[in-house]
Amino acid sequence: MTGRLENKVVLITGTGGGQGKAAAILFAKEGARIVGCDLKVEDSKETVRMVREAGGDMVSIEPLDLTIAAQAEKLVELTEKTYGRLDVLYNNASAARFAPMMEMTWEDWDFTIRNELNIIFVVTKAALPLMVRTKGSSIINTASVAGIVGAHGNSVSHAATKGGVHAFTRQLSLELAPHGIRVNSISPGMIRTPATEFIFKDQKLVDMMVQGIPMGRYGLPEDIAKVALFLASDDSGYITGADIVVDGGMVAS
């Protein structure tokens, strides 16, 4: 039986851990050929090793700073040189700094904008010339429930960028529909990843947050990867401009 992504070429940013790593492993199992990258060198190489040892096909660049246009172009050049096409772009990589608005510095604000919003523009811009040559291709952007509802915490810059990802996704879906490219986003809720591990050091905080999740648990990277697989596959061929919330019911409560 063939996989849901058989022979598709998928570029996933931020494959060194968390949701990007989970997606690389899952997508490869479904027959995709993976192009990855990360700033974290050893973690990125470990993902490549795991994919290849499981019989998958993956290449990667590390370290790579995707806020720099030339480096994003380098990643796309690797994709074209290695596989000659690009079927799916999964804009997964991001990084944020958190502080109360009264204490947030321009540097913290600018860092978050560059690493959560600008990064998606830069990579997508670099990838589009290759993607338009592939009918039926898909772009998946990582947003967040922070861009939908307010929350307690020091996340004004994070909320602003993720709201921007939602708007970017909707607008881009209209512009790229004539090219046969679908554009959707995923809004994770409370997901335990290396990037959010600092939260889980405070068990009282975790217990309080889980109480606000109707399904009674926090999410795992695999929960997001499975939704990304659906959006990357032809099963979602008539879906574009949509956002899928993956939060255990938190936004609905």
C-alpha positions as CSV (number, residue, x, y, z in Angstrom):
1,M,0.0,0.0,0.0
2,T,1.4,3.4,-1.0
3,G,1.7,6.2,1.5
4,R,-0.4,9.3,1.6
5,L,2.6,11.4,0.4
6,E,4.2,8.9,-1.9
7,N,6.9,10.6,-4.0
8,K,5.9,14.1,-2.8
9,V,8.8,16.4,-1.9
10,V,8.2,18.2,1.3
11,L,10.2,21.1,2.8
12,I,9.8,21.4,6.5
13,T,11.5,24.2,8.5
14,G,12.7,23.6,12.0
15,T,13.2,19.8,11.8
16,G,15.6,19.7,14.8
17,G,12.9,18.9,17.3
18,G,9.3,19.2,18.4
19,Q,6.6,19.5,15.7
20,G,9.1,19.7,12.8
21,K,10.9,16.5,13.8
22,A,7.6,14.7,14.3
23,A,6.4,15.8,10.9
24,A,9.6,14.8,9.2
25,I,9.5,11.3,10.6
26,L,5.7,10.8,9.9
27,F,5.8,12.3,6.4
28,A,8.8,10.1,5.5
29,K,6.9,7.0,6.6
30,E,4.1,8.1,4.3
31,G,6.4,8.1,1.3
32,A,7.6,11.8,1.2
33,R,11.1,12.9,0.4
34,I,12.1,15.4,3.1
35,V,14.1,18.6,3.0
36,G,14.8,20.0,6.5
37,C,16.8,22.6,8.3
38,D,17.4,24.0,11.7
39,L,19.7,26.3,13.7
40,K,20.4,23.5,16.1
41,V,23.1,21.4,14.3
42,E,23.2,18.2,16.2
43,D,19.4,18.0,16.7
44,S,18.9,18.5,13.0
45,K,21.4,15.8,12.1
46,E,19.7,13.4,14.5
47,T,16.4,13.9,12.7
48,V,18.0,13.1,9.4
49,R,19.6,10.0,10.9
50,M,16.2,8.8,12.3
51,V,14.4,9.3,9.0
52,R,17.1,7.5,7.0
53,E,17.4,4.6,9.5
54,A,13.7,4.1,9.2
55,G,14.1,3.8,5.4
56,G,13.1,7.4,4.5
57,D,14.8,9.9,2.3
58,M,15.9,13.2,3.8
59,V,18.4,16.0,3.3
60,S,19.0,18.9,5.5
61,I,21.0,22.1,6.1
62,E,22.3,23.1,9.5
63,P,22.8,25.7,10.9
64,L,20.5,27.8,8.8
65,D,19.0,31.2,9.7
66,L,15.7,31.5,7.7
67,T,15.2,35.2,8.7
68,I,17.9,35.9,6.1
69,A,16.6,35.7,2.6
70,A,19.8,34.4,1.0
71,Q,19.8,31.4,3.4
72,A,16.1,30.6,2.7
73,E,17.0,30.7,-1.0
74,K,19.9,28.3,-0.3
75,L,17.4,25.8,1.2
76,V,15.2,26.0,-1.8
77,E,18.2,25.6,-4.1
78,L,19.0,22.4,-2.2
79,T,15.5,21.2,-2.7
80,E,15.6,21.8,-6.5
81,K,19.0,20.4,-6.9
82,T,18.2,17.2,-4.9
83,Y,14.7,16.5,-6.0
84,G,13.8,18.8,-8.8
85,R,10.4,19.9,-7.4
86,L,8.5,21.0,-4.3
87,D,5.1,19.7,-3.5
88,V,4.6,20.8,0.1
89,L,6.1,23.7,2.1
90,Y,5.5,23.3,5.9
91,N,6.5,26.6,7.6
92,N,7.0,25.2,11.0
93,A,10.0,27.0,12.4
94,S,9.5,29.9,14.8
95,A,10.9,31.5,18.0
96,A,9.5,34.1,20.3
97,R,10.4,36.2,23.3
98,F,7.9,36.9,26.0
99,A,7.5,39.8,28.4
100,P,4.7,42.0,29.7
101,M,3.9,44.9,27.4
102,M,5.2,47.4,29.9
103,E,8.5,45.7,30.0
104,M,8.9,44.4,26.4
105,T,11.9,45.9,24.6
106,W,12.0,46.8,21.0
107,E,14.6,44.1,20.6
108,D,12.2,41.4,22.0
109,W,9.4,42.7,19.8
110,D,11.6,42.8,16.7
111,F,13.0,39.3,17.4
112,T,9.5,37.8,17.6
113,I,8.3,39.5,14.5
114,R,11.3,38.3,12.5
115,N,11.2,34.8,13.8
116,E,7.5,34.1,13.7
117,L,6.1,36.3,10.9
118,N,8.9,37.5,8.6
119,I,10.4,34.0,8.5
120,I,7.2,32.7,6.8
121,F,7.3,35.4,4.2
122,V,11.0,34.9,3.5
123,V,10.7,31.1,3.0
124,T,7.5,31.2,1.1
125,K,8.8,33.9,-1.2
126,A,11.9,31.8,-2.0
127,A,9.9,28.6,-2.5
128,L,7.1,29.9,-4.8
129,P,8.9,29.9,-8.1
130,L,9.6,26.2,-7.6
131,M,6.1,25.4,-6.3
132,V,4.2,27.0,-9.1
133,R,5.7,24.3,-11.4
134,T,3.9,21.7,-9.3
135,K,0.1,21.6,-9.7
136,G,-1.8,20.6,-6.5
137,S,0.9,21.7,-4.1
138,S,0.3,22.8,-0.5
139,I,1.6,25.4,1.9
140,I,1.1,24.9,5.6
141,N,1.8,27.7,8.1
142,T,2.1,27.3,11.8
143,A,-0.1,29.8,13.6
144,S,-1.3,29.5,17.2
145,V,-4.4,29.8,19.4
146,A,-2.6,32.9,20.7
147,G,-3.6,34.6,17.4
148,I,-7.3,33.8,18.0
149,V,-8.0,34.5,21.7
150,G,-6.3,36.5,24.4
151,A,-4.6,34.6,27.3
152,H,-3.0,35.2,30.6
153,G,0.7,35.6,30.2
154,N,3.3,37.8,28.6
155,S,2.6,37.1,24.9
156,V,1.6,40.3,23.2
157,S,4.3,40.0,20.5
158,H,3.5,36.3,20.0
159,A,-0.2,37.0,19.7
160,A,0.5,39.7,17.1
161,T,2.7,37.5,14.9
162,K,0.3,34.6,15.0
163,G,-2.6,36.8,14.2
164,G,-0.5,38.0,11.2
165,V,0.1,34.4,10.2
166,H,-3.7,33.8,10.0
167,A,-4.2,36.9,7.8
168,F,-1.2,36.0,5.6
169,T,-2.6,32.5,5.1
170,R,-6.0,33.7,4.1
171,Q,-4.7,36.4,1.6
172,L,-2.1,34.1,0.1
173,S,-4.7,31.3,-0.4
174,L,-6.6,33.7,-2.7
175,E,-3.5,34.8,-4.6
176,L,-2.2,31.3,-5.2
177,A,-5.4,29.5,-6.0
178,P,-5.1,30.2,-9.7
179,H,-1.7,28.4,-9.5
180,G,-3.2,25.3,-8.0
181,I,-1.5,26.0,-4.6
182,R,-3.5,25.5,-1.4
183,V,-2.5,27.6,1.7
184,N,-3.7,26.6,5.2
185,S,-2.6,27.1,8.7
186,I,-2.6,25.1,11.9
187,S,-3.2,26.7,15.3
188,P,-1.7,24.6,18.1
189,G,-2.7,25.0,21.7
190,M,-0.7,23.8,24.6
191,I,1.9,21.5,23.0
192,R,4.8,20.0,24.9
193,T,8.0,20.5,22.8
194,P,11.6,21.4,23.5
195,A,10.7,25.1,22.9
196,T,7.9,25.0,25.5
197,E,9.6,22.7,28.0
198,F,10.3,25.6,30.3
199,I,6.6,25.8,31.1
200,F,6.5,22.2,32.2
201,K,9.0,22.8,34.9
202,D,6.2,24.5,36.9
203,Q,3.8,21.6,37.7
204,K,1.3,23.9,39.3
205,L,1.1,26.1,36.2
206,V,0.8,23.0,34.0
207,D,-2.1,21.6,36.2
208,M,-3.8,25.0,36.0
209,M,-3.5,25.2,32.2
210,V,-4.7,21.6,31.7
211,Q,-7.8,22.4,33.8
212,G,-8.7,24.8,31.0
213,I,-8.5,22.1,28.3
214,P,-11.7,20.1,27.9
215,M,-9.9,17.0,26.7
216,G,-7.9,17.0,29.9
217,R,-4.4,16.9,28.5
218,Y,-1.7,18.9,26.8
219,G,-0.8,18.1,23.2
220,L,2.2,16.4,21.8
221,P,4.2,17.1,18.6
222,E,2.6,14.1,16.9
223,D,-0.9,15.6,17.4
224,I,0.2,18.5,15.2
225,A,2.1,16.3,12.7
226,K,-1.0,14.3,12.0
227,V,-3.0,17.3,11.1
228,A,-0.1,18.6,8.9
229,L,-0.1,15.3,7.1
230,F,-3.8,15.7,6.2
231,L,-3.1,19.3,4.9
232,A,-0.1,18.1,3.0
233,S,-1.9,15.2,1.4
234,D,-4.4,15.1,-1.5
235,D,-7.1,14.3,1.1
236,S,-7.4,18.0,1.7
237,G,-7.4,18.9,-2.0
238,Y,-10.5,21.1,-1.7
239,I,-9.4,23.0,1.4
240,T,-7.6,26.3,1.2
241,G,-7.6,29.5,3.3
242,A,-8.5,27.5,6.4
243,D,-7.1,27.3,9.9
244,I,-7.3,24.1,11.9
245,V,-7.2,24.6,15.7
246,V,-5.5,21.7,17.5
247,D,-6.0,22.5,21.2
248,G,-8.0,19.9,22.9
249,G,-11.0,22.2,22.9
250,M,-9.4,25.1,24.8
251,V,-10.6,27.8,22.4
252,A,-14.1,26.4,22.4
253,S,-14.4,26.3,26.2
